[in-house]
Amino acid sequence: MRRRIRGASIPIVLVALWEAGSRAGALPNDTFSRPSDIVVAGARAFADGTILVATWQTIEAALAGFAFAAAAGVLCGALLGLAPRLERIVGPTVDALRPIPSIALMPLALLMFGFGLTMEASVVAFACLWPVLLVTIAAVRGIEPRLLDLARTLEMPFGSSLRKIILPAALSRIVVGLRVAVGVSLVVAITVEIVVNPRGLGYGMIIASQSLRPDLMYAQLLWLGLLGWGLNEALSRAARRWPGAQA
Amino acid sequence: MAVAKNGGASGSGGKECFLSLRGVSLSFGLGDHRRPVLSEVSFDVAKGEFLCVVGPSGCGKTTLLRLIAGLLAPSAGEVVYQGRPVTGPSRDRAIVFQDYSKALLPWRTVKGNIALGLEACEVAKSQREARIGELLAKTGLQHAAHQHPNQLSGGMQQRVQIARSLAQEPRLLLMDEPFGALDAITRQTLQDEVVRLAAETHTTVVFITHDLEEAIYLGDRVIALADNPGHVAAMIEIGIPRPRSQLETREDPRFLAHRHRLFGLLQGHRQ
């Protein structure tokens, strides 16, 4: 408890200084709105539900993109990890596509899907695919060869050896890739919203900023920080619970 | 039944053999890097026989076992199992790997690891529980059923591997230096248990070891491999009746004579 108070002391002092400074006129009000105003703006946004709708729109796009990337990345990664010959064929293409900044695909995604969820999720999926794919390939390659021998001598069909041996054995490492991807998904979703897509928290923030409502913008920024932290926490808990993670 | 099989072991002529290696050779690598590992290995194994293969490290013992398992294909010659050439692995030929800690699923309990063998054989769920209970009792693992492999000693882990292999109900059990990493007391206990289990389940065993005494103590026959490249240096009929005893069998004049002969053989090939 005492440690928590000590840890919180710097933010508390800074916020107090910030509040006092802007009340005394030492801080420009158009960039540093008062903490008290931020709290009021945040409370209003929650009260009328706008921030919750925007939050759902952002999370929806981030999760949709992440889920697609996770499924495709784990499955393709497992295949490529198990079949080095296939990997030699596909590898160069992966290496060519991977360095494309996902953000640069926004104009293309806009042409293909128009504004909305699909366009945003597709850019998120592209960005999330690579960490999952690469980590899964490495994880599956690193599986104890004895376990693969075992699956072979038991004549297990591919599906069940994937489910019972390969994925559980690689899981603790795959989870690392998934965690990176979740972080990326939120960043990319917000970016797409700020730049082109008129929905979600990113759009809310850029609108607040452009209509000179820094208080509302700060409120959303704070909320976004909380969301990111919560997501990471939830994921690391899930990872700890996964039975394979202790392997 | 499991005792009186010394006569049948050498009777390879005429009737079809249980397992037969015919001129099996294997090389690794390509072109100039081609390195022969096994050369012209031929022998027969009779049903119910306990065959030990002994040889210095690096002579291709493990490779030989993987060939019999079907995990590797020979460069020349063939492995014939129950009248058919081996083309791939089969549940009917179970392997107990040397490195037990790497061959068990660390995320499953002892029970779960044994269940893997049953799941692969598509044993109905309703029967699994009973079969697992049986196997746990047979291998002395009842108390460890709900523990994970990393909570067990090496000897116990190797028991789990043996139990999982038996769950497959294999007709041929392949063991790759299974007790090499265990302490002497544990090793002796497990040696006796493997002999008992193999006899009870009428399982044929091919047992790889680098320990001469272990080979003589366990085997109906011992094949000595020499290295560079691996080939059969000698085939010895042990002829010591079962049941054998850790104390008396090891002092038996026949035991000592075999030991002398094999020791000389393997030593001779080193120089």
Boltz contact constraints between the chains, C-beta under 6 A:
constraints:
  - contact:
      token1: [A, 144]
      token2: [B, 102]
      max_distance: 6.0
  - contact:
      token1: [A, 146]
      token2: [B, 97]
      max_distance: 6.0
  - contact:
      token1: [A, 146]
      token2: [B, 102]
      max_distance: 6.0
  - contact:
      token1: [A, 146]
      token2: [B, 103]
      max_distance: 6.0
  - contact:
      token1: [A, 149]
      token2: [B, 71]
      max_distance: 6.0
  - contact:
      token1: [A, 152]
      token2: [B, 89]
      max_distance: 6.0
  - contact:
      token1: [A, 153]
      token2: [B, 89]
      max_distance: 6.0
  - contact:
      token1: [A, 153]
      token2: [B, 95]
      max_distance: 6.0
  - contact:
      token1: [A, 154]
      token2: [B, 91]
      max_distance: 6.0
  - contact:
      token1: [A, 154]
      token2: [B, 120]
      max_distance: 6.0
  - contact:
      token1: [A, 155]
      token2: [B, 91]
      max_distance: 6.0
  - contact:
      token1: [A, 156]
      token2: [B, 120]
      max_distance: 6.0
  - contact:
      token1: [A, 168]
      token2: [B, 107]
      max_distance: 6.0
  - contact:
      token1: [A, 243]
      token2: [B, 107]
      max_distance: 6.0
  - contact:
      token1: [A, 244]
      token2: [B, 107]
      max_distance: 6.0
  - contact:
      token1: [A, 247]
      token2: [B, 106]
      max_distance: 6.0
  - contact:
      token1: [A, 247]
      token2: [B, 107]
      max_distance: 6.0
